[in-house]
Amino acid sequence: MMNKKISTIAGSLIILAIAIALGFSFLASNKKEEIQGQNNVVSDNSELENKEVVKQREEKVTKNNQDEKITVDEMLVAKELYKNEKYGFEFVSPQDLFFRLNSTDDSIVLSDKRDGHWLFQITISKNSENLSLNSIINQEIKRTNNNYSFDISDTKIDDKIAKKILIKNYSDYGNTTVILVHKDNIVKIHGDNSTTSINESFESIINSFRFSK
């Protein structure tokens, strides 16, 4: 009788132990699922955040490249409209021309996309001596070479009086220069009229030149 009672108690304890073990197992399983769920939420949020960051970067790159396109050699950049905030002017660039990346506010160089040879250059310098336009033209002629034949004509840039110098017998690039005085600065636009297409690009730049200040 005593053995039967002990056996019954032992059986009850075993059943209780199994129940407790199952309970802990169930709680552990629920906890694991809860932690996994939290991790999934964090993972999903992180993935969404990463996608958002990538999207923002792509949008920024797209926006930056809307009016600027870098060529393969990364030395030239195409811009539909060039703006110079320092000196307050802008002009439209012909579609077949590129800006040299080493250009500055004081020296803007445009090249063709074939070999990168410069075709046009806009330079801005201080008119520290307060020279007249005619005096600047005379200096330009002396600086070039008096042996060449020059054709000087009047022109206008954004309704401002300017002078165009054409070197008639100059065989190299840069045989045409338009010069004007804007405020206390001397603006020189160097170009070339050796071919019809290049001359048309030069005239296009001149005609689109505008001063904002």
C-alpha positions as CSV (number, residue, x, y, z in Angstrom):
1,M,0.0,0.0,0.0
2,M,2.8,2.3,0.9
3,N,4.6,1.5,-2.3
4,K,1.5,2.2,-4.4
5,K,1.2,5.6,-2.6
6,I,4.8,6.5,-3.3
7,S,4.4,5.4,-6.9
8,T,1.4,7.7,-7.2
9,I,3.2,10.7,-5.8
10,A,6.2,10.0,-8.0
11,G,3.9,9.9,-11.0
12,S,2.3,13.1,-10.1
13,L,5.7,14.8,-9.6
14,I,6.8,13.6,-13.0
15,I,3.6,14.9,-14.7
16,L,4.1,18.3,-12.8
17,A,7.7,18.5,-14.0
18,I,6.7,17.8,-17.6
19,A,4.0,20.5,-17.3
20,I,6.4,23.0,-15.9
21,A,9.0,22.1,-18.6
22,L,6.3,22.5,-21.3
23,G,5.3,25.9,-19.8
24,F,8.9,27.2,-19.9
25,S,9.3,25.9,-23.4
26,F,6.1,27.7,-24.5
27,L,7.2,30.9,-22.8
28,A,10.7,30.7,-24.4
29,S,9.1,30.0,-27.8
30,N,6.9,33.1,-27.5
31,K,9.8,35.2,-26.3
32,K,11.9,34.0,-29.2
33,E,9.1,34.8,-31.7
34,E,8.6,38.3,-30.1
35,I,12.4,39.0,-30.4
36,Q,12.4,37.7,-33.9
37,G,9.4,39.9,-34.7
38,Q,11.2,42.9,-33.3
39,N,14.3,42.1,-35.3
40,N,12.2,41.8,-38.4
41,V,10.6,45.2,-37.8
42,V,14.1,46.7,-37.2
43,S,15.4,44.9,-40.3
44,D,12.4,46.1,-42.4
45,N,12.8,49.7,-41.1
46,S,16.5,49.6,-41.8
47,E,15.9,48.4,-45.3
48,L,13.3,51.1,-45.8
49,E,15.7,53.7,-44.5
50,N,18.5,52.4,-46.7
51,K,16.2,52.5,-49.7
52,E,15.1,56.0,-48.8
53,V,18.8,57.1,-48.5
54,V,19.6,55.5,-51.9
55,K,16.5,57.1,-53.4
56,Q,17.5,60.6,-52.1
57,R,21.1,60.2,-53.4
58,E,19.8,59.1,-56.8
59,E,17.4,62.1,-56.9
60,K,20.2,64.4,-55.9
61,V,22.5,63.0,-58.6
62,T,19.7,63.2,-61.2
63,K,19.0,66.8,-60.2
64,N,22.7,67.8,-60.4
65,N,23.0,66.1,-63.8
66,Q,20.0,67.7,-65.3
67,D,21.9,70.7,-66.7
68,E,25.4,69.3,-66.3
69,K,26.8,66.2,-68.1
70,I,30.3,65.0,-67.4
71,T,32.1,63.4,-70.4
72,V,34.0,60.1,-70.3
73,D,37.3,61.8,-69.7
74,E,35.8,63.8,-66.8
75,M,37.6,66.9,-68.1
76,L,34.7,68.6,-69.7
77,V,31.2,69.4,-68.6
78,A,28.2,70.5,-70.7
79,K,25.9,73.2,-69.4
80,E,22.9,74.6,-71.2
81,L,23.2,77.9,-69.4
82,Y,26.4,79.3,-67.8
83,K,25.9,81.7,-64.9
84,N,28.8,83.6,-63.3
85,E,27.6,84.8,-59.9
86,K,30.8,86.6,-59.1
87,Y,30.7,89.1,-62.0
88,G,26.9,88.9,-62.7
89,F,26.6,87.6,-66.2
90,E,25.3,84.6,-68.1
91,F,25.2,83.1,-71.6
92,V,23.8,80.1,-73.4
93,S,26.3,77.5,-74.5
94,P,26.0,75.9,-77.9
95,Q,25.1,72.2,-77.5
96,D,28.2,70.9,-79.1
97,L,30.6,72.7,-76.7
98,F,31.9,71.7,-73.3
99,F,33.3,73.8,-70.4
100,R,36.7,72.9,-69.1
101,L,36.5,71.7,-65.5
102,N,39.5,73.8,-64.6
103,S,37.7,77.0,-65.6
104,T,37.3,79.7,-63.0
105,D,35.1,82.7,-62.5
106,D,37.8,84.8,-64.1
107,S,38.6,82.5,-67.0
108,I,35.9,80.4,-68.6
109,V,37.2,78.0,-71.3
110,L,34.9,76.2,-73.8
111,S,36.2,73.2,-75.8
112,D,34.8,71.0,-78.5
113,K,34.0,67.4,-77.6
114,R,36.4,65.8,-80.1
115,D,39.8,66.5,-78.6
116,G,39.1,69.1,-75.9
117,H,41.0,71.9,-77.8
118,W,39.8,75.2,-76.6
119,L,37.6,77.2,-79.0
120,F,36.4,80.1,-76.8
121,Q,37.6,81.8,-73.7
122,I,35.9,84.5,-71.6
123,T,38.3,86.4,-69.3
124,I,37.5,89.1,-66.7
125,S,40.1,91.4,-65.3
126,K,40.1,94.5,-63.1
127,N,40.2,97.8,-65.0
128,S,42.6,99.1,-62.3
129,E,43.9,102.0,-64.6
130,N,40.4,103.0,-65.5
131,L,41.2,102.7,-69.2
132,S,38.8,103.6,-72.0
133,L,37.6,101.0,-74.4
134,N,39.8,102.4,-77.2
135,S,42.9,102.3,-75.0
136,I,42.2,98.7,-74.1
137,I,41.9,97.8,-77.8
138,N,45.2,99.5,-78.5
139,Q,46.9,97.5,-75.8
140,E,45.3,94.3,-77.1
141,I,46.7,95.0,-80.6
142,K,50.2,95.7,-79.3
143,R,50.1,92.6,-77.1
144,T,49.1,90.4,-80.1
145,N,51.6,91.6,-82.7
146,N,51.6,94.7,-84.8
147,N,52.7,92.6,-87.8
148,Y,49.2,91.3,-88.3
149,S,46.4,93.0,-90.0
150,F,43.4,93.9,-87.8
151,D,39.8,94.7,-88.6
152,I,38.1,96.5,-85.7
153,S,34.4,97.1,-85.7
154,D,31.7,98.3,-83.2
155,T,29.3,95.8,-81.7
156,K,27.1,95.5,-78.7
157,I,26.7,93.0,-75.9
158,D,23.4,93.2,-73.9
159,D,23.1,96.8,-75.3
160,K,26.5,97.7,-74.0
161,I,29.1,99.2,-76.4
162,A,31.8,96.7,-77.3
163,K,34.6,96.3,-79.9
164,K,35.3,93.3,-82.1
165,I,38.9,92.7,-83.2
166,L,39.4,90.4,-86.1
167,I,43.0,89.3,-86.9
168,K,42.8,88.8,-90.7
169,N,46.0,86.9,-91.3
170,Y,46.2,84.9,-88.1
171,S,46.5,81.2,-88.8
172,D,46.0,79.8,-85.3
173,Y,42.9,79.6,-83.1
174,G,41.7,82.7,-81.2
175,N,41.6,85.1,-84.1
176,T,38.6,87.0,-82.9
177,T,38.1,89.0,-79.7
178,V,35.2,91.0,-78.4
179,I,36.0,93.4,-75.7
180,L,33.9,95.6,-73.5
181,V,34.1,97.4,-70.1
182,H,31.5,96.5,-67.6
183,K,31.6,98.6,-64.4
184,D,35.2,98.4,-63.3
185,N,36.0,95.2,-65.1
186,I,37.4,94.4,-68.6
187,V,35.5,91.5,-70.3
188,K,37.2,89.8,-73.2
189,I,35.5,87.0,-75.3
190,H,38.1,85.2,-77.4
191,G,37.0,83.1,-80.2
192,D,37.5,81.9,-83.7
193,N,35.9,82.4,-87.1
194,S,37.9,79.9,-89.1
195,T,34.8,77.9,-90.0
196,T,31.2,78.8,-90.5
197,S,30.0,76.5,-87.7
198,I,32.6,77.8,-85.2
199,N,31.8,81.4,-86.1
200,E,28.1,80.7,-85.6
201,S,28.8,79.3,-82.1
202,F,30.8,82.4,-81.3
203,E,28.0,84.7,-82.4
204,S,25.5,82.6,-80.5
205,I,27.5,83.2,-77.3
206,I,27.8,86.9,-78.0
207,N,24.1,87.3,-78.7
208,S,23.0,85.4,-75.6
209,F,25.4,87.3,-73.2
210,R,23.4,89.0,-70.5
211,F,24.5,91.0,-67.4
212,S,22.4,90.6,-64.2
213,K,24.3,93.2,-62.2
